Amino acid sequence: QGEGERSLEKLEKRMHQLSQSEEFEQAALMRDSILLLRNFVTEFSESGVKQNTIPDSLDIICFHKSDEAIDISIHLIREGISLGQKTFYFNMNDWGENSNEGLMSFCFQYYQSCKDTLPEKIYCQSLEKDYSLLKEIFKKSFSEKMKFIKRAKNIQKIIDLNLEQAFQNFRTRSLDKEHHDLALKKIKSLLKLREMPRQIECFDVAIWQG
């Protein structure tokens, strides 16, 4: 049994735990990640690239940018095992006009607050030209040595997988927002409001019953 299959088993176990605790949205996202990772494992095994050519300790940072927000996905590999993704998103109004500066700031703040084992190597989409600056910043700020690496054949499929994950995160958020807006429009229509509600307060009336 390969490392990829063991990673899938861990993710599937985590998905079932999320489902049992009724965290269905997170379980659904985990399910989508498993499907993407399973496809990656299959393609990777058929590609002829040896798995031991992938760094044992690596973070791959990719993003999908829309007009309204930027979705970031970080794929974590530790001891040669894929641990799945961490996802983040930011409104473009908060992100700033310069995407690379925003991404550099995110990387620095993320690793400063990260409580997990830090990676030995990092690939970050679109920042290869800024690696020298990032290297100096990280050298002064972290005791652990982290090396920024460029896009290479041995990690290309993982990069593609992570790019797809960032897009899927964007798609899921967009669908959620559409459902949210639709529900608010329905409330506006039923209650004959002049505009959609901005705040909804709910009260538990169970304690008022005899």
Buried (B, 14 or more C-beta within 10 A) or exposed (E): EEBBEEBBEBBBEBBEEBBEEEBEEBBBBBBBBBEBBBEBBEEBEEEEBEEEEBBEBBBBBBBBBEEEBBBBBBBBBBEBEBBBBBBBBBEBEEBEEEBEEBBBEBBBEBBEEEEEEBBBBBBBBEBBEBBEEBEEBBEEEEEEEBBBBEEEEBBEBBBBBBBBBBBBBBEBBBEEEEEEEEEBEEEBEEEEEEEEEEEEEEEEEEEEEE
